[in-house]
Amino acid sequence: MNIKILGTGCSKCNKLYDLVTEVVKSENLDVNIEKVQDMKTILSYKIMALPGLVIDEEVIFAGSIPSKKKLIKILSK
């Protein structure tokens, strides 16, 4: 599984990255996490708000941070 955190380095973007990293470690998941801060790349995902969460090239969330419980459910599939 490949996870991308789309964001420009704002506090919400960093919080989402930290939350995803925490869940991946706590659930012992084998995933690749990438921070994407290049605006041209971010715009290619056609999202209107940051941060964005992309899993295997599918936008899962944009403009909000999911709860830890919801994130565990999504990543454990």
N, C-alpha and C positions, 0 to 999 in steps of 0.2 A: 504494500500500500504506500502511495506517495501522497504526502500532505503538504500543501503550500499555504502559508499565511501571507495574505496580501496586505500590505500596509506601508506607510511612509516612515514608520518609526515613532508614531505617536503613542501616547500612553495606553490607549485601547488596543492598538496593534501589538504592543509589547505584552500586555496582559493576556491577550489571546494566545500568543506564542508560548508564554509561560504556562498557561493552563493546559494547552495541548501537550506540551513537554511533560508536565506533571502526570497527566492521564496516561500517556504512553508508557512512562516509567512505572507507574503504580499498577497498570494492567499488564505489564510485561509484553507489550506489543512490538512486533517486528515491522517498523515503518521507517520511512525516510521523511524527515521534516525539513522543509526549506522555507526561509524567509524571502519573500519577493518584495523588493522596495523600488524597483525600476518602474516608473510611471507608465511607460509605453507598454510594458508587459502586463501591468495591472489593468490598464484600459482594454487590453485584448480579451479580458474575461467579461467585459460588458456589465460591470457592476457599478451602481450609482453611489455607494457609500462604503467606507472602510471601517473596520477591518473586514477582510474577506477570508473565508475558509474554503479551500479547494481540496477535494479528495479524489485522487485518480482523475484529474482534469474536469471534475464536476463541481460547480459552485454549490456549496452546502449552506453557507450563511454569508450574508453581506450586511454590514452596517450595525451589527450587534455581536454580543459575545454570548454564546450559549451557556447554560448552566453546566456545572461539572457533571451532574447526573445525566443530562442529555448528551453531552459529549462522550461520556463513557458508553452510552447505548449506541451512538452512531459509530464509534471507532471499534466496538467489539463485534460488529456484524461480520 
